[in-house]
Amino acid sequence: MTITDQQPLGSPFSAAHTAEDVTAGLDLAGTTAVVTGGYSGLGLETTRCLTAAGARVVVPARRPSVARAALDGVKGCEVVPMDLADPADVRAAAARIGDSVTRIDLLMAMAGVMATPERHVGPGWEFQLAVNHFGHFTLACELYPLLAAADGARVVVNSSAGHTLTDIRRHDPHFRSGYDKWLAYGQAKTANVLFAVRLDALGRDDGVRAFALHPGKIMTGLQREMSLREQIDRGWVDEHGNVIGAGFKTPSQGAATGLWAATSRLLDGRGGLYLEDCDVARVSAPGEPMDDGGVRAYAVDPDAAVRLWDLSAAATGATPIIR
């Protein structure tokens, strides 16, 4: 991938299309997918559409009993316990997955947290970076042999327009000098994009391609750490919690870009790209409003992706992908 590849392809789908639109007529029989967060919000929509198209879906879940209840009646899926904030638990979940499947065609990294109160986990990692990035980094590394065993696997990582809030804070990635919940979220979302850039570079010779994406503005459980007053003040909802903000998508519309990334033939032979509204996004200029779309150049910089990969590997001890 070069930055010149980061431009729209002319997809037949748009922001208005739904998950069902994108997957209509698809036959995914014989496909195995792993969907983190696959039991709520956009992840649940994704699991439902993948299984409806015939795929087998494994859903790693921090709350397996809640996941099983949410997925009750959804055929073709199974739940594996996993806490993304704990690398040892992620490795154990990957081992359990490896015991039950011989390959993984799709890895959908959809679980995440946003704007949480200050919290550190493990050896002092900032919580949002740990969950949104380190956890998925570890999972992808541990599952990589199963991805390489597939015939053209894809890894799809949910990032956000929130990546425009900040580049990786290499001087203080864990906010030891003072916490800002939105900068912490922005850094984690930038990490999601850089992770996809580097994973694609490492995996393409094995047929493993990776993409990051902004699903759009959607009200889901992701806002659970925000008070109603904060959401009202941002113009997202009214006093009763009803969505009133401009440009918000339904959960099905929000899941559409990830499913397009996972299945579109327009993306054959491509990877390391940031997507939005069921197409490749353009590169946005510094200072452009977040809601205008696009991806910042720092988030798709290959050299920055290498630096983050090396930092993540050292921090987590994940099984290396050797090239």
C-alpha positions in Angstrom: 0.0 0.0 0.0 1.1 3.5 -0.8 -0.6 6.7 0.2 -1.7 7.1 -3.5 -3.8 4.0 -3.1 -5.8 5.7 -0.4 -8.6 7.0 -2.6 -12.2 5.9 -3.3 -12.7 3.0 -5.8 -16.2 3.8 -6.9 -18.0 1.2 -4.7 -21.6 0.5 -5.5 -22.4 0.9 -1.8 -22.5 4.1 0.3 -23.2 5.4 3.8 -26.9 4.7 3.4 -26.5 1.0 2.7 -27.0 -1.7 5.4 -25.3 -4.8 6.4 -28.0 -6.8 4.7 -27.5 -4.8 1.4 -23.8 -5.6 1.4 -24.2 -9.3 2.1 -27.3 -9.9 -0.1 -26.8 -13.0 -2.3 -23.4 -13.9 -0.7 -22.7 -17.6 -0.1 -20.2 -17.9 2.7 -20.6 -21.6 3.3 -17.3 -23.0 4.4 -16.0 -19.7 5.7 -14.8 -19.4 9.2 -14.8 -16.0 10.9 -13.7 -14.7 14.3 -15.6 -11.6 15.4 -14.6 -9.9 18.6 -17.4 -8.0 20.2 -19.7 -10.1 18.0 -22.6 -10.2 20.5 -23.5 -6.5 20.8 -23.9 -3.4 18.6 -22.2 -3.6 15.2 -20.6 -6.9 16.1 -23.9 -8.5 16.7 -25.2 -7.2 13.3 -22.0 -8.6 11.7 -22.4 -12.0 13.3 -26.0 -12.2 12.2 -25.2 -11.4 8.6 -22.2 -13.7 8.4 -24.1 -16.6 9.8 -27.1 -15.9 7.6 -24.8 -16.1 4.6 -23.5 -19.5 5.8 -20.3 -18.7 7.6 -19.3 -20.3 10.9 -18.6 -17.5 13.4 -16.5 -17.7 16.6 -17.2 -14.9 19.1 -14.6 -14.2 21.7 -16.3 -12.5 24.7 -15.3 -11.0 28.0 -18.8 -11.9 29.3 -19.5 -15.3 27.7 -22.9 -15.8 29.4 -24.1 -12.4 28.1 -22.8 -13.2 24.7 -24.6 -16.6 24.6 -27.8 -15.0 25.7 -27.5 -12.3 23.0 -26.7 -14.9 20.3 -29.5 -17.3 21.4 -31.2 -18.4 18.2 -28.3 -17.4 15.9 -27.2 -20.6 14.3 -23.6 -21.2 13.2 -21.8 -19.3 16.0 -20.0 -20.2 19.2 -18.6 -18.3 22.1 -15.1 -18.4 23.5 -14.2 -16.6 26.7 -11.6 -13.8 26.3 -10.6 -10.6 28.0 -8.9 -8.3 25.5 -7.2 -6.4 28.4 -5.3 -9.5 29.4 -2.7 -10.9 26.9 -2.5 -14.2 28.7 -6.2 -14.6 28.4 -6.1 -13.6 24.7 -3.4 -16.3 24.1 -5.5 -18.9 25.9 -8.6 -18.0 23.8 -6.5 -18.2 20.6 -5.4 -21.7 21.7 -9.0 -22.7 22.2 -9.9 -21.4 18.8 -7.0 -23.3 17.3 -8.3 -26.5 18.8 -11.6 -26.2 17.0 -10.8 -24.7 13.5 -8.2 -25.5 10.9 -8.2 -22.0 9.3 -9.6 -18.6 9.7 -10.9 -16.7 6.6 -12.0 -13.5 8.4 -10.8 -11.9 11.6 -13.1 -9.0 12.5 -11.6 -6.9 15.3 -14.8 -5.1 16.4 -14.7 -5.0 20.2 -13.7 -1.8 21.8 -14.1 0.9 24.5 -14.4 4.7 24.2 -13.7 7.7 26.4 -13.3 5.6 29.6 -12.3 7.0 33.0 -8.6 6.8 33.7 -7.6 3.2 34.2 -4.4 1.2 33.8 -4.1 -2.5 33.4 -1.3 -5.1 33.3 2.1 -3.5 33.7 0.6 0.0 33.6 -0.9 0.1 30.2 -3.5 2.8 29.5 -6.8 0.9 29.3 -8.2 2.1 25.9 -4.9 1.3 24.2 -4.7 -2.1 25.9 -8.2 -3.1 24.9 -8.6 -1.5 21.5 -5.0 -2.2 20.2 -2.8 -4.5 22.3 -5.6 -7.1 22.8 -6.3 -7.3 19.1 -2.6 -7.2 18.2 -2.0 -10.2 20.4 -5.0 -12.1 19.0 -4.0 -11.5 15.4 -0.4 -12.6 16.1 -1.5 -15.8 17.9 -4.1 -16.6 15.2 -1.8 -15.8 12.3 -1.0 -19.4 11.3 -4.7 -20.1 10.9 -5.1 -16.9 8.8 -2.2 -17.9 6.6 -3.8 -21.4 6.2 -6.8 -19.8 4.5 -7.1 -19.1 0.9 -6.9 -15.3 1.0 -7.8 -14.3 4.6 -8.8 -10.8 5.5 -8.4 -9.0 8.8 -10.8 -6.1 9.4 -10.1 -3.6 12.3 -12.7 -1.2 13.5 -11.0 2.2 14.0 -12.8 5.5 14.0 -12.8 9.1 12.7 -11.6 9.7 16.3 -8.1 8.8 15.1 -7.9 12.4 13.9 -7.6 13.5 17.5 -4.0 12.5 17.8 -1.1 10.5 16.4 0.6 7.9 18.7 1.9 9.7 21.7 5.4 8.2 21.7 6.5 10.4 24.5 3.7 9.2 26.8 1.5 6.6 25.3 0.1 5.5 28.7 -0.8 9.1 29.9 1.4 9.0 32.9 1.8 12.8 32.8 -2.0 13.5 32.8 -5.0 11.7 31.4 -7.4 12.9 28.7 -10.0 10.3 27.8 -10.6 11.6 24.3 -6.9 11.8 23.4 -6.5 8.3 24.8 -9.4 7.1 22.5 -7.9 8.9 19.5 -4.5 7.3 20.1 -6.0 3.9 20.3 -7.9 4.4 17.1 -4.8 5.6 15.3 -3.1 2.5 16.6 -5.9 0.4 15.0 -5.1 1.9 11.6 -1.3 1.5 11.9 -1.8 -2.1 13.0 -3.7 -2.9 9.8 -1.1 -1.2 7.7 1.8 -3.2 9.2 -0.1 -6.5 9.4 -1.0 -6.2 5.7 2.7 -5.6 4.8 3.7 -8.7 6.8 0.9 -10.9 5.7 0.4 -10.2 2.0 2.8 -12.9 0.8 0.7 -15.4 2.8 -2.5 -14.0 1.2 -3.5 -12.3 4.5 -4.7 -8.7 3.8 -5.8 -6.2 6.4 -8.0 -3.1 6.5 -9.0 -0.6 9.1 -12.3 1.4 8.9 -14.5 4.1 10.3 -18.0 2.6 10.7 -19.7 6.0 11.1 -21.5 7.6 14.0 -23.7 5.1 15.6 -25.3 4.9 19.1 -24.3 1.5 20.6 -23.0 0.3 23.8 -19.7 2.0 23.0 -21.1 5.2 24.6 -21.7 3.4 27.9 -19.0 5.3 29.8 -20.4 8.6 28.8 -23.1 10.3 30.9 -26.5 11.3 29.3 -25.6 14.9 30.0 -22.4 14.6 28.0 -24.2 13.1 25.1 -26.8 15.8 25.2 -24.2 18.5 25.3 -22.5 17.0 22.2 -25.8 17.1 20.4 -26.0 13.4 20.0 -29.3 12.7 21.9 -32.2 14.5 23.5 -33.1 14.4 27.2 -34.8 11.1 26.7 -31.8 9.5 25.0 -33.3 9.6 21.5 -30.7 10.1 18.7 -31.0 13.6 17.2 -27.5 14.2 15.9 -26.9 14.7 12.2 -25.3 12.0 10.2 -25.9 9.1 12.6 -26.3 5.7 11.1 -28.3 2.7 12.3 -26.4 -0.3 13.6 -27.0 -2.1 10.4 -25.6 0.8 8.4 -22.7 1.0 10.8 -21.8 -2.7 10.2 -22.0 -2.4 6.4 -18.4 -1.1 5.9 -16.8 -3.9 7.9 -18.8 -6.5 5.9 -17.9 -4.8 2.7 -14.2 -4.9 3.8 -14.5 -8.6 4.5 -16.2 -9.6 1.3 -15.9 -7.1 -1.5 -14.1 -8.3 -4.7 -13.2 -4.7 -5.3 -10.6 -5.2 -2.6 -9.0 -8.3 -4.0 -5.2 -7.7 -4.2 -5.5 -4.7 -2.0 -4.8 -4.1 1.7 -3.4 -1.7 4.3 -6.2 0.7 3.5 -8.5 2.8 5.7 -12.2 2.6 4.6 -15.4 4.5 5.3 -18.9 4.4 3.9 -18.3 1.2 2.1 -15.3 2.5 0.1 -11.7 3.5 0.4 -11.3 6.8 2.2 -9.3 9.8 0.9 -6.4 11.3 2.8 -7.5 14.2 4.9 -5.5 17.4 5.6 -4.3 18.3 9.1 -7.0 20.3 10.8 -9.9 19.1 8.7 -13.0 18.5 10.8 -13.4 14.9 11.9 -16.9 14.7 10.4 -15.6 15.6 7.0 -14.2 12.1 6.6 -10.9 10.8 5.4 -7.8 9.4 7.1 -4.8 11.4 8.4 -1.5 10.7 6.7 0.1 9.8 10.0 -2.3 6.9 10.5 -1.3 5.2 7.3 2.4 5.9 7.4 4.3 2.6 6.9 7.3 3.7 9.0 5.1 4.7 11.9 3.3 1.4 11.5 6.7 -0.5 11.9 7.5 1.5 15.1 4.1 0.8 16.6 4.4 -2.9 15.7 7.7 -3.2 17.4 6.5 -1.4 20.5 3.4 -3.7 20.6 5.4 -6.8 20.2 7.8 -5.9 23.0 5.0 -4.9 25.3 2.7 -8.0 24.8 5.2 -10.7 24.0 2.9 -11.9 21.2 4.1 -14.6 18.9 6.1 -12.8 16.2 5.1 -12.9 12.5 8.5 -13.4 10.9 9.3 -12.1 7.4 
